[in-house]
């Protein structure tokens, strides 16, 4: 089962094999959580959204289209939940404060600069058009090829690449400033 | 790959991104272009710097208990999918409890005796049957003129009749 693709594992799970889902979570859990955390900038929120994403994956497993990739589908769910959160509750200026207060900085010596960079990136990501942000996370975190991203999103490869280029330019300007 | 003009290299923008992520179909050709195009080199360096900063962002460690996560998600999913059944189940249970509470009253009002009374009446009937048998035996003995035995049997028959009478009136 360890050699099965993520789509095959998910198909196994849909047929009632919980072990397959455990293997799948071990494969994608860390990058999925990283995506969510970098999107919302707060650990507690990221954990909630992560668990909520898993629950939605389970609840809507029968809606998964086998023609698409599991990662694309899972990331899409996670990013939508993140966007929901950001729209309703989140203020970027509190992200650095929350990280500092909860003490979840891995390297204490990078506390202030890490907080600032995190806040800058979070704000920059939030300012991206949703299509550019989606392409960025699907490539950078879900590790899907640009061709696959085009298939998932229904956009031509050239459009996807243009959106990625635009996202990188905006992020670069934001973190420089 | 050629420059459109001195200040732009837009034809290679997509190619640059593909090369950046190792998806270029012709990396050698793009590398040859990079040697001649300062703009592309600068763009590539800028994107690499941005991605490097992004990838260096701290992420809190998280321990993912996959098994627990699946169980919790399954459980939540079960309750979410059956949430409409819960009120119905509650009403069904309440109806059953109410029915069970009023069942004895319903049964008694239907002229049906409680179980204990039925059993006692059966016992009384059994005793009367035995009494009849004993009476029959006593008659046989009396014909044999064993008056003492007959008297004892008569006493026993009377006692059995009393017991049967008592059970019937319980």
Contacts between the chains, C-beta under 8 A, distances in Angstrom:
chain1	res1	chain2	res2	distance
A	18	B	67	8.0
A	18	B	70	5.4
A	18	B	71	7.8
A	18	B	74	7.1
A	21	B	66	7.7
A	21	B	70	4.8
A	22	B	66	4.1
A	22	B	67	5.3
A	22	B	70	5.5
A	23	B	66	7.6
A	25	B	64	6.4
A	25	B	66	4.0
A	25	B	69	5.7
A	25	B	70	6.7
A	26	B	64	7.1
A	26	B	66	5.0
A	29	B	64	4.2
A	29	B	66	6.7
A	29	B	69	7.7
A	30	B	62	7.4
A	30	B	64	6.9
A	33	B	59	7.8
A	33	B	62	5.4
A	33	B	64	7.2
A	34	B	59	5.1
A	37	B	59	5.5
A	37	B	60	6.9
A	38	B	54	7.7
A	38	B	57	6.1
A	38	B	59	7.0
A	43	B	60	4.8
A	47	B	62	7.1
A	50	B	62	7.9
A	51	B	69	7.0
A	51	B	72	7.0
A	51	B	73	7.6
A	54	B	69	5.4
A	54	B	70	7.7
A	54	B	72	7.8
A	54	B	73	4.6
A	55	B	72	7.5
A	55	B	73	4.5
A	55	B	76	4.8
A	55	B	77	6.2
A	55	B	80	7.9
A	57	B	73	7.2
A	58	B	70	7.5
A	58	B	73	4.1
A	58	B	74	5.9
A	58	B	76	7.6
A	58	B	77	4.4
A	59	B	73	7.8
A	59	B	76	7.6
A	59	B	77	4.3
A	59	B	80	5.8
A	59	B	81	7.0
A	104	B	58	7.8
A	104	B	60	3.8
A	105	B	58	5.6
A	106	B	58	4.6
A	106	B	59	7.5
A	106	B	60	7.1
A	106	B	61	7.2
A	107	B	58	6.6
A	110	B	58	6.8
A	114	B	57	7.2
A	114	B	58	5.1
A	117	B	53	6.3
A	117	B	56	7.9
A	117	B	57	6.1
A	118	B	57	5.6
A	118	B	58	7.2
A	121	B	53	7.7
A	121	B	54	6.1
A	121	B	57	6.2
A	139	B	21	6.6
A	140	B	51	7.3
A	140	B	54	7.2
A	145	B	23	6.0
A	146	B	17	7.3
A	146	B	18	6.7
A	146	B	21	7.2
A	146	B	23	6.0
A	147	B	23	7.8
A	157	B	14	7.8
A	158	B	14	5.8
A	161	B	13	7.3
A	161	B	14	4.0
A	161	B	17	4.8
A	161	B	18	6.7
A	162	B	13	7.0
A	162	B	14	6.8
A	164	B	17	5.3
A	165	B	13	5.4
A	165	B	14	7.4
A	165	B	16	7.4
A	165	B	17	5.2
A	168	B	17	7.7
A	168	B	46	8.0
A	168	B	47	4.8
A	168	B	50	5.7
A	168	B	51	7.3
A	169	B	46	7.9
A	171	B	50	5.3
A	171	B	54	7.0
A	172	B	46	5.4
A	172	B	47	7.0
A	172	B	49	7.1
A	172	B	50	4.0
A	175	B	50	6.5
A	175	B	53	5.8
